[in-house]
Amino acid sequence: MSRAPQPFDAAARGDERLVLDAEAVRAWSARTAEALGRERAAIDAINVFPVADGDTGTNLYLTADAGHRAVEAVFAAPGAAGASAPDTADAVRALAHGALLGARGNSGTILSQLLRGMAAVLADGGDGDHLARALDTAAVSARAAVAHPEEGTILTVASAAAAGCADGGTLPEVARKAYDGARTALEATPGQLAVLGRAGVVDAGGQGLVTVLGALVETVTGRAPDPLPPSPAVRALPERPGEGCGHDGEQGPGYEVLYLLEAEDAAVELLKARLDALGDSLVVVGGDGLWNVHVHVDDAGAAVEAGIEAGRPHRIRVTHFAGAAPAAAPADPEPADPRGERAHRAVVAVLPGEGLAGLCAEAGATTLQARPGEPPTGDELLDAVRRAHAREVVLLPNDTDLRTAAASAAERARAEGIRVALIPTRAAVQGIAALAVHEPERSFDEDVVAMTAAAGATRYAELAVAARQSFTSAGVCQAGDVLGLIEGDVAVIGQDLTATARTVLDRMLQAGGELVTLVVADSAPPGLADTLEAHVRRGYLAVDTVTYHAGEGAPPLLVGVE
């Protein structure tokens, strides 16, 4: 990426700054991204904790570059020149927000929280004392964002940077003292974390933070600090030790899951507890309704489902760690089966309506039709998995109420030697989205990751007719009213199904979308699909629409927005 010229860059003038103003923030963000870009390979090479996947330098660079791009966008905004140029608060908030949106990996997510903590103080002033307080706030907030902080990591280095400049001073003095404190702490990390000591390396995330602080020193003093000596591992380590391992070289979870989440504070606290029980390396950063979630788990689908229950996850990224343990093989050889050789892989989907069952069967899925008001039992789900007659099965329950029964069926199938992945789809449109990206030629893990991400990126709604008077989250409904349920909650109460469907579509598309999926049952009014497709074309030019017919036994209308 080309960097915009920095006319007021202290390094170019060879003098010192006493205030970190908007131009200084711009120069610091550019220099940070450039420095991490230069050092990304060296930092990747010493990445052995929490997972030796060799991407810490890359993740830090991508996070910093996203922050810099956000700062440049503020400067490039109309009216940003001359007297209307952004102030320090605009610049530091843009840096923190951009890093939050672009955060990658464990260390990148923590770096975004460090920048957010600094922005909370630097927005009020940019002298040396403000910088000292900003670094302290950053260290405290980053540590609070990590479920189980460990010493010898980027958190230790951040705390040492804050402690090193706690007595304040001028801006250049504080920046130098913070850098010196961080560098000293970094050199001590191999003695604090056993996996680092065995590998003979310093913490990769901590080294990245020292690079960030070095860029700050160069920005405010005009002189770069002495470079860090190369880690012995960069020169001599032939392979990254503990590939695919977790803490202290032990086998860790198989997936890294990251997503942005729109959610209230209370929901996020519940989410943290659930994700902490699912895996490790949990970091949740952000605030004011927008969060960046990072966790290492074995059940990627459950981690995404937890986000769906907490709010609206998007930009979902699921990475399978190389070298993660494969699923356990059955203890005894598989007995001969009168039905012949098992298929390599199959998808089992629970679906409402005969039409959808036929559609998904054409796509290669084994289907189980849900009867209205009578969800399938665990035994029926297990029978469907057996009927698929495959060594590997992806199970799509497509109903929140089937979660327990589906989990039980999956466990029982695994005991029979079938490798089963349960993707927690909550509606048929999520199952359709998952099935659309299913590729049996891929590895099982890669296929499950892609299907889970597709399902998690699909918001869903359902239109139904109230059978009786009742209280709902949208008010009191009467028998015969049309209910528009979005993500399982009644959001709209109307008298006309078509008009209510338009309102539901508008509400869902307010949050953005690229593809609308309409699933229309035989009980829907004639022409409903054509009316809604025309409504989307008129009001949302960049949104495509696809329609499927569910036949009998399904709700009048199901809606998905991807």
N, C-alpha and C positions, 0 to 999 in steps of 0.2 A: 504494500500500500504506500502511495506517495504521501509524504508528510507536508503540511502547509508550512510556509516559512514562518519563523518566529522572530519578528523584528525586535522584540524587547528581551530576547533570551540573554540571561546573565552570562551564560557560558560564552556566547559570542562576543560580549563586551569585555569579558575578563574581570568583572567586578562583582560585588555582592548585593543581594537583595535584603531589605529589612522587613518587607511585607510580602506575603504570598497572595498576590492579587490574581485576577482572572487570567491575565496573560501568563503569569508564572504557573498557574495550574495547567494551562494549555501546554506550556513547554514541558512541565513535569510529566504529563500524561503521554506526550509524544516520546520523550526520552525513555520513559519506563517501557513502553511497548517496543521501542527499538532495541533497548538493552536485553529484554527478555527474548526478543526474536533472535538476537545474536547468541544467547546462552541457552536457548531451549534444548539443544541436543546434549549439551554437557549436563544440564539438570535432569533431563530424561534418563541419562545413563546411570545416575546414582539413585534413581527412584526405587527404593526397596520397601517403603512403608507408606500407608498401611497395606498396599498391594503392590507387588513388584511388576507393574504393567508398563513401566517406562514411558509415562505420558505427563508427568507433573510439569515439566518445563513447557510442553506444548499447551497444557491447560492454562497455566499461568499467563502465557503469552496471549492466548485467545481471549482470556478474561480482560487483561489489560488493554488489548487492542479494541475490544468492544467499548471499554470505558473511554478511550481516546476518541473513538469515532463519535460517541455521544457528545463529548466536549466540542469537537469540530462542528457538529451539527448545530450547537448553540451559537457558535461564532458565525456560522453560515446563514443563520435564520434572517429573514427580512428585517431590516432596521438594526442589525447587530453592529454596524460600523459606526465609527465616531462616537458621539456622546451617548448613543444608544447601545454601545457594546455591552456584553453581559458583565454583571458584577461577579465578585468572588463567590457569592452564594449560588448564583446560577451555574457557575462553572463546576464547583465541587459537587453540587447535587447532581449535575449531569454526569460527572465522572462516576459517582457512586451508583446512580441508576443504570447507566450503561453497563457497568461491570456486573450488576445484579442480573440484568437480562442476559448477558453473555457468559455468565460464570460457567466454567467447565471443571469437572472433577472435584475431588476433596479440597485440594489446596486453592484452586481457583474460586470455589465457593467461599472459603474462609477469607481469601483476599478481598472479595467483594464486600464482605461484612466489615473488614478492617477499614476499607474506604468509606463505607457508610457511616461507621463510627466517627471517623475523622471529619466527614462532611458535616455532621451534627454540630461540631464545635467551630470548624473553620468558616462556616457560613456567617458566624458572628464577628470574625476578625482573623487576620492572617499574620500576626506578629509571632515572635518566638514563644511567648507564654501561651498563646492560643494553640500553637503547634504542639507544645508539650502536653497540654490538656487533651488535645485531639488524639494524640498517640495513646494516652492512657485510656480514654474512652474507647478507642478502637480495640485495644487489647482486651479490655473487660468484655465488650460486646461480642467479640469473636469467640472468646472462651465460653461465654454463655450460650452461643449458638451450637456448640458441639456437645453431643449427648454425653460422651465420656472422654473428657480431655486427658491427654497424656503428655508428660514432660519429654523433652527431646524433639519436639515438633515445631512447626511454624508458630504455634501458640506460645511456646517458651521463648522463641526469638522475639515475638511481638511484645511480650511482657518485659523482656530485657531492654528492648528499645525504649519503651515508655519509662522504665526505671532509670535508664541512663541519662535521661534529660529532665527528670522530675523537678530539678531545681531551676528550670527555666533558663532565660538568657535571650540574646538576640536570635533572630531567625537562623542565621548561619551557625551560631553556636549550638542551638538546640538540634538542628539537623545533623551536625557532626557527632554530637554526643549520642544521639539516637542510633546513628549508624555504627559507631564504635561499640555501643552496648549490644546491638544485635549481632555484630560480627563475633564478638567474644562469646556470646551465648551459642552461636552456631557452631563454633569450634569445639564446644563442650558436648554437643548432642550425641556423639558416639558413645560417650560414657553414661548417658541417661537412658538410652533405648537399646536394648540388647541386639535387635536385628541390625541396627546401624553399626554397632561395635563389631559384630561378626563379619559384616561386609566391608568394614574399614572405610565408611563414607559418612559424611554429614547428612543431615536431613535435607531432602530435596526441596520441600516446601519452604523450609527456613532459609535455604540458600537463595531461593527466588525472592523472598521478602528482603533479604540483604541487598539484592540487586535493585529492588524497588526503592529502598532507602538510599542507595548509592546514587540513583538517578535524581532523587530529591536533593541530595548534597550538591551534585553538579549543577542543578538548576539554580539553587539559591546562593552558591559561592562562586560559581564560574570555574570551578576546578573539580575534576573527577577524583574520587578517593582511590587509594591504591587498590588494584584489582585483587580479587580473592585468588589464592593459589589453587591450581587444579586439584580436585580430589584424587587420591590414589586410585579410586575405582575407575575414574575416567581414563586413566592411563593403562591400568593393568587388569581390571576386572573383565575376564573373557565373556562371561554371561551374567545376566542379572540373576542373583540368587533367589530361591524361593518363588519361582515363577508361578503366579496364580495363588500365592499364599497370603494368609492374613497376618494377624499379629504374631510376632516372634517366629515367623516361618511356618506356622501351623496352617493347615488347609482352611481357607476362608470361603465366604459365600461366592457364588458363581456369577453374579450379575452386579453391575453398577447401574443404578436407576437415578435419573435426574429429571426434574420437570419444574416449570414455573407454575405457581399455584395462586389463584385468586381465592382468598378465604379470609374469614374473620379470625381474630386472635384466639377466641375460645376454641374454634374448630382446629386451629393449628396446634394448640396444646394437646388435644386428644390425638391428633395425627402423630405428633412426636412419640407419644407413649406407644401407639400401635406399631410404628416403624421401628422403634427401639427393640420391641419384642420380636420383630421379623428378622433383624440383621444387625450390622454394625457400621462403623464409620458414618454415623448419622450426623448430618449438618443441615440445619434449617435456618436460613438467613432471610432478612428483609423486614417488612412491616408495612403499615398503612394499607393493608389489604392485598399486597403482592409479596410473594415469597419465592425463594429458590430452594428446592428440596433435593438433597443428595443422600443416598444410602446404598450400602452393599447388602444384597439379599440373595437367597436361593430361589425365592418365589417372586419373580419380577411382576407377575400379574397381581399378586396381593398388594405389592407396594403401590402399583398404579391404582388399584381399587381403593386403597386407603385415601389416596389423593382425591379420587372422584367423590368419596363420601365426605371429605372435608370441604370441598369447594369445586373449583373448575381448574383442572390441570391442563396445561398445554405445553408445546415444545418438549414433548416427552422424548427422552433419549435413554435407551437401554443398551448396555454394552456387556457382552459375555466375555468374562476374563479368560484369556488363553491359559490352558493348563488346569482349569477348574475340574474338580472330580466328576467323572461321568456318573450317571445313575447306576445304582448297584444292580448287578445282574442277578437273576433268580438263583437260589442256592442249588437247585437240581435241574438237570437237563429238561427241556420242555418235552412233554409226552407227544407222541404222534397224534395229529388231529385229523379226524375223518373228513374235515372240510378242505384239507390240503394245506399248502404253504400259506403262512400268514402274509398279508400285505406289509409293505415297509412302513407306511404311515397312513393314518386316517383321521378325519375330523368328524366328531359327533356333535350335532347341533339340536337343541330343543327349540321348536318353532311353533308359533300359533298359526293356524290356517293351512289348508291343503295346498294353496298356491305357493306359499313360501317353501313348504317342504319339498315340492317338486323342483322349484328353482335351485335350492341348495343341493338336492340330490343330483341335479344335472352338473353342478360344480364339483361333484365327487364326495359330498358329505353324506354320512349316515345320519338320518334324521329321526327325531322322536317328536311326534306332534303332541302339543300341550292341549288338554281339554279345558274349555272355559270353566273357571272356578275350581278346577281339580288338577293341581300341578303334579307332574310325574313324581313317583317315589324314588328313593335311593335304589331299590331293587330294579326298577324300570330303567334307570340311568345306567346301572351296571350291566343290565342285559343289552342295552344299546352299545356300550363299549365292547362287550363280547361279540356282538353281531357285526361290528366293524371288522373283526378278525384281522387285526394288525398288531405289529410289534410295538408301534408308537402311536399314541392317540392324543389328539388335542380336543378337549371337551369344552364346548360353548353352551353354558346353561341358559343364557339370554333372559334371565329373570333373577331379580334380587332375592326373591323368596326361595330360590332353589340352591342358594349358596351352601347351606349345611348338607343337604342331600347330595349335591354334586361332589362336595369334598369327601363325604363318606364313600361314595361310589368310586372316586378316584383312588382312595386308599385301598379299598378292597381289590380293585383291579391291579394295583401295583403288587399286592401280595400274591397275585396269580402270575406275576412275571411280565405284566404289560407296563410299558413306560407311558405314564399319563401326565399331561400338563393341563391344569385347569386354568383357563383364562376367565376372569370374573366378569364376563359380559352381563349387563343388567337389562338389556333390551335386544329385540331381534335385529334392530338396525346396527347395533354394535357388532353383533355376530356376523351380519352381512359384510360390514367393513373389514372385520378380521378375515373372513373367508376370501375376500377379494384380493388380499395380499398373500394368501397361502401358496407356498411353493414347495411341493414335496421333494424337489431336487436339492434344496438347501439342507444344511444340517438341522437336526431337530431343534437345537437351542436357538439357532438363528431364525428359524421359522416361527418359533414361539415368541421370540422377541418382537419380530415384525408384526405378528398378529396382535400381540398385546398392545403395542404402540398404536396401531390402527384403531383398535377398539377404544382405547383410552382417549383418543383424539376426537371421538364422535359423541357429541351431545345428543340427547334423545328426548322425545316428547310422545305423548299418547293422547288421543281424544276418546272419551268414553261418555256414556249417557248415565246420569245418576238414577239409581233404582229407588231411592227414598230421600227424604229430607235429612240433611246432615250438616255438621259444622266442618269446614275445610280451612286450609291456610289462606284461602282467598275470600272467605266469608261463608255465609249460609247458602247452601244450594237446595233446590226443591227437586222432587221426583220429576224426571224428564229433562232437567237442565243438561246442557252439554258442558263437560268438564275438560279443560285443557291442562294436562299434567306435564310439567317440565322437570326432568330429572327426578320423577317420582312424586313431586309435590304439586297440588292443585294451584295453578297460577292464574287461570282464567275461568270464569263462569259465564256461559252465554246461553242463548236460546236457539241459535242457528249454528249447525255444525260447520258450514262453510265459512261463515263470518268468524267463528271462534278459531277455526284453523288458520285463517289469515292473521289473526291477532297473535296466535302462538308462534307462527313463522316469523313475524316481525320482531317479537321479543327475542327469539333465539338468534336471529341474524344481526341484532344490535351488537352482539359480542363478536361479530365477524364470522366468516365461513367461506368455503370455496365450493362445497358440494352439498346439495340438499337431497336426501333420499326420502321418498314418499312410499309408504306401504299401505295400500288401499284395500279394504275388505269389501265383500259383496254387499254388506249392509250400509255402506257409505252412499251418500246422494249421487245420482248420475252426474257425470261431468266434473266431479270434485277434483280429480287429478289435473284435468285440463285447466280448470280455474286457478288452481294453486300454482301450476307451472307458469301460467301467464302472469300471475301476481309477482312471482320471483323475477321473471324477465323484465317486467316494467320497473320494479323498484331496486333490483340488485343486479346490475349489468355484468358483474364479474363472477356471478354465482351460477353454477350449472345445476340442473335438476335431473334426477333419474327416478322413475316410478316402477314399482313392482305391485302385482296383484296378489293379495293374500288368500282370496277365496273365502270360504266359510270358516267360522270358528275363531276369527281374529278380531281385535278391536277395530272400530270403523276406520281409524287412521293412526299410523305410526309415522313419526318424523325423525330423521337423523340429520345432523348438521356436522360436517367435517371441516 
